[in-house]
Amino acid sequence: DVGLTLDPSHWSGRNLISSGDALGTDPSRWMTSLYDNGLMNNTVTLNDLVLPGSHNSAAVALEAEKHCGRINLQIDALAEEVAKNQDIGLAEQLRQGIRFLDLRVIENTNFYGLKYPLHHSYLIHEGHTKTLYQALDVVGRFLSENPMETVVVRVDGYDGCRERGKDHKTLWKAEISRRPRLRLLEKEHLTGDISFLQGMALIDIDRTQTYEDWPGPNFGADTWNDNDGPFEYGRYYKHKDGRSDKFTVWPFFPNIAEYDVGQTIANPFFNGLAEWDKPYMNHIWMMHSLIGLRATRVNAVMTDRVGQTGIYDVATRLTLYRLFEKKPLPSKWDAVETKGYVNALGEEFEHHCPRNYVLQGFHSYHDNSAEDRKWKYVCHRVDWLDEQSYCGGSTGWQKRQYHPSTFRTNYDYLLGSVNDFDNDVRFFWEDGKYAITGMGGKYSKRKGDRRFYFYASMVTKETTQCSWTGFVNELDKPMDYQTRSNEWIAGIISQHSNWNEDRRWKFYVCR
């Protein structure tokens, strides 16, 4: 979560349950909380979850002088910048909710005195988890302390510097079979009752049961272009459905090319990984736009620097969306609130309600220095939405058809951009035939404003009354508004003030 916390008094007497209540307040026990809250019944499978994952999980600190085959003398001097992927160790990753680990192992029982050392071209620095078996110890201890959690681990053997004459992968499998909480990942684990996997780590050796759906080296958050990388990801993943027979992983991380390294060496003011990651970190909203996407078979999303990115929130929100679509759900989940604000200041965002939920509540606050608002939402479950697919079109600034906003659910109608910068939002369905189910906005720092777009779904029940509210907020002040449970929002007016660089909002409410 980023920014202010929600004052419960704003929502008093409205019986709202937040996603935080579903996941609990302790990320190390988020699966446990789902069991405790009745969201992981015997119909839920591993395929119903999206696990937060870390890429090159052990590469948190590297030793430039210890590597398997010299890459480049100039690069060796920058090992920490070039090959470091993570900012926190394995144990802390698990405590922060990561449930998919990606381990790279040199197939050697005595390499620099280490048995099966972890690496990312360079070996792991002292003080961190250095070997495969140490990593399995970390996972085993975590599961002993949290016996209702499940972890998936991918172990990749590295043939370079391989010790000949031994079948190392068979030795690894034998070691796994001796450890009580470890199992080899099988296809049946994806579709069986998730409760049978409590307290277990499922290990895949050499990607026999996992599939990494990566676009390749020409995709990714481009390190020198602040715009194109996320759009390329959006275009690639737009219609992806993963594989039903393998544990499917989606990566999201920057690509470091030789050109980048050359620029690094030539630039005395280079600021290491922070510099390379600027576009990547600035566009972390792209991962948030995966919420509500069509893909149904991705099992994990992994990223670098999991201590800094929003991967836990993204993956667990995707999990919640899937679980909310399963029936029946306990009645206490009739209303769900977003866990924290869905955007950072100045960051593009979009938010979808789960299937069969309408957008019911808005909470936002305005930051005068950034001249922008942060948003959180409440969605309410209903039984009167038409789930057929609509042919939504994108207009205005959304000219790229592969823009992440095309990750809408199959029952949504996309309005497209409904305003220009510094101009009013004004749209409604007079007969109340559609209900708003999501919204998003692209920010312009120069204008100090957003272009907004909205999602809606057709209402199947008869509309009896519609009317406009007054403005529900003052300029530069917080906004708290929520409809009643039998109402929906069928239109919005938002007036912009150039003086305040903020907006007042009113809603067309039907019942």
Secondary structure, 3 states (H helix, E strand, C coil): CCCCCCCHHHHCCCCCEEHHHHHCCCHHHHHHHHHHCCCCCCCCEHHHCCEEEECCCCCCCEEEEEECCCCCHHHHCCHHHHHCCCCCCHHHHHHCCCCEEEEEEECCCCECCECCEEECCEEECCCCCCEHHHHHHHHHHHHHHCCCCEEEEEEEEECCCCCCCCCHHHHHHHHHHHCCCEEECCCHHHHCEHHHHCCEEEEEECCCCEEECCCCCCCCCCCCCCCHHHHHHHHHHCCCCCCCCCEEEEEECCCCCHHHHHHHHHCCCCCCHHHHCHHHHHCCHHHHCCCCCCCCCEEEEEECCCCCCCHHHHHHHHHHHHHHHCCCCCHHHHEEECCCCCCCCCCCEEEECCCCEEEEEEEEEEECCCCEEEEEEEEEECCCECCCCCCCCCCCCCCCCCCHHHCCCCCCEEEEECCCCCCCEEEECCCCCEEEEEEEEEEECCCCEEEEEEEEEEECCCCCCEEECCCCCCCCCCEEEECCCCCEEEEEEEEEECCCCEEEEEEEEEC
